[in-house]
Amino acid sequence: MQAALKRQLLEVASQPYRAAGNFQYHWVRGKLGRDPVFASLLKQGSLLHRARVLDLGCGRGLLAAWFLAAERLSASGRWPAPFEVPKGLEFCGVDLHADAYATSNRALQSLYGRRVSLVSGDMCRTDLHGFDAITILDVLHYIGFAQQEVLLDQIRSTLGPGGLLIIRVGNGRGGLRFRFSQWVDLAVARAQGDRISTLYCRPLSEWIHALESRGFTVTAQAMSDGTPFANVLLVARVA
Ligand SMILES: C[S@@+](CC[C@H](N)C(=O)[O-])C[C@H]1O[C@@H](n2cnc3c(N)ncnc32)[C@H](O)[C@@H]1O
């Protein structure tokens, strides 16, 4: 994506968070500006027009903010990129800490109405029905291995043909970069008041196996450019 377009998109995507206060606004700008996953997902065109997206562990709803900002830009004719922006997406985000992000939810809803909704909840107890795509970005490792298995089973049995599961995980064989990301994730979780001391990570081959053994077709892509982490994006589709 051209640098000028990315800057414009960053501006539009972070703008709603101004209403959520200075800290949220600058945090969001930093994350959207540095994390390659948002631009990459937009560019690869995995989400189709009018897809209903369930974002598990949505945090401040950045995925929704990014895609809906791209739609706004493209609707206003300011979209010089050679790829199409999906229109009419709807996002339901679920996060353990969504209450703490209520201001983000209000700010996004004031612009996009009910097309975005960030709700409080545990992804292991969430109704997964009625979605075309489920995203879990940097979240699966917070739940135990057995819970991961159950959640992946539930997702697989809920998604229909063509259904999409997009996850980003750390590669447990990613050496120092992987250990650093674990340290950061634990520090952030504790700062949020979560009393966790263990993260449940797997080597990349095991993550891929967990998806392929459930009948997903999987593509894997390194997704840490410009960050000190060892993250991989897995796009898994029901055949
Ligand atoms: C590293 S952040 C990622 C946030 C978001 N996916 C993003 O990319 O901006 C991890 C998020 O997962 C949430 N989380 C952890 N365990 C969860 C669970 N069992 N159910 C729902 N959310 C959870 C945390 O509250 C946190 O907001």
The ligand as an ORCA input file, in Angstrom:
! r2SCAN-3c Opt
* xyz 0 1
  C      -2.992     -8.547     22.436
  S      -4.641     -7.974     22.597
  C      -5.214     -8.049     20.917
  C      -6.343     -7.111     20.658
  C      -6.879     -7.073     19.215
  N      -7.147     -8.395     18.695
  C      -5.948     -6.309     18.315
  O      -5.283     -6.947     17.482
  O      -5.904     -5.089     18.434
  C      -5.437     -9.393     23.325
  C      -6.877     -9.139     23.704
  O      -7.497    -10.394     23.993
  C      -8.413    -10.215     25.046
  N      -8.708    -11.550     25.616
  C      -7.868    -12.403     26.251
  N      -8.521    -13.538     26.605
  C      -9.794    -13.409     26.159
  C     -10.956    -14.235     26.209
  N     -10.923    -15.438     26.800
  N     -12.089    -13.776     25.657
  C     -12.152    -12.548     25.072
  N     -11.077    -11.716     24.992
  C      -9.921    -12.135     25.523
  C      -7.706     -9.246     25.971
  O      -8.611     -8.590     26.824
  C      -7.036     -8.300     24.965
  O      -7.857     -7.187     24.678
*
